[in-house]
Amino acid sequence: MQTRGPGGYNQSVRALKIAAVLVLLATLLYSEKRFNPPPAGNANSYPLHETHADEKVAIALDPVDTPEKAKVFSVNYKGYGFYPVRLIVTNDSDQTLMLQNVKIELITAHRDKLQPASDDDIYRRLVKPNKASHPGPKLPFPTGKKEPLSKEAREEYESAQFLTVPVTPHSTHSGYLFFDVMDAPMEPGAHLQISGIKAGSQELFYFDIPMDKPPADMPVQK
C-alpha cells in the first residue's frame, strides 16, 4: 500500500484551498452582474397595499416613480416608455400560495387595461427605441455587430421580473412588473388588479390596489 507523505498532503490541501477561492471569486463576480435590489419588506409596511386578513395574505406595490428608486436599475426604463412597479406578496398563512395562474392588470385612469411586458417585449423596445420619447442614455450598446443589446442589460430585466413561483408559508416574494405606458401615460386614478392566486385548491379573493399615493398622515398597517 502506498502512503502519501507530508508534502503530498500539503499540496492536496493547498489545491483544495485554491479551488475554494476560485469558486468564491466566480460566485462574487456572477452575483455582481445579476440584478440585486434591496430586500423587500413585509407587504403591510408599504403605503400602497391591500391585506386580506382572513386569508393572511398581503400584496403591495412600490412604483419606481422617483430618481432615487430608479437607481436600482442601470437602464432608464422610463425613457423607453416602461413604468416599473415592484410587486410584493407576503404570505402569513400556513399554506403555500400558488401563482401559476395569476392574472395581473394595470387599469389606467382612462380604463385601458395593461398587462406586464414580457422579456421579449422589453428586448424589442430596448433594441428599437425609435418609438420611445426619451431613450435612456445608460443603455450599454456594444460597438460590434453580434448583439444589438448587451448581456448586462438583458440579465437585468430578466432577473428583475416578478416570477410566478410558489410563495411558501410565512415568507415574502417580490419582483418587478414592467408596464408599457407609451400610449397610455400614467395619471391619477390608475389601479392594479391581481387575481388567480390559490392557497391549496381555494382561490383567493382578488386584490385591487390604487396606484395613487395615500395621504402622508395615513397610518401604515404593520
Secondary structure, 3 states (H helix, E strand, C coil): CCCCCHHHHHHHHHHHHHHHHHHHHHHHHHHHHCCCCCCCCCHHHCCEEEEECCCCEEEEEEECCCHHHHCCCCCCHHHHCEEEEEEEEEECCCCCEECCCCEEEEECCCCCEECCCCHHHHHHHHHCHHHCCCCCCCCCCCCCCCCCCCHHHHHHHHHHECCCCCECCCEEEEEEEEEECCCCCCCCCCEEEEECCEECCEECCCEEEECCCCCCCCCCCC
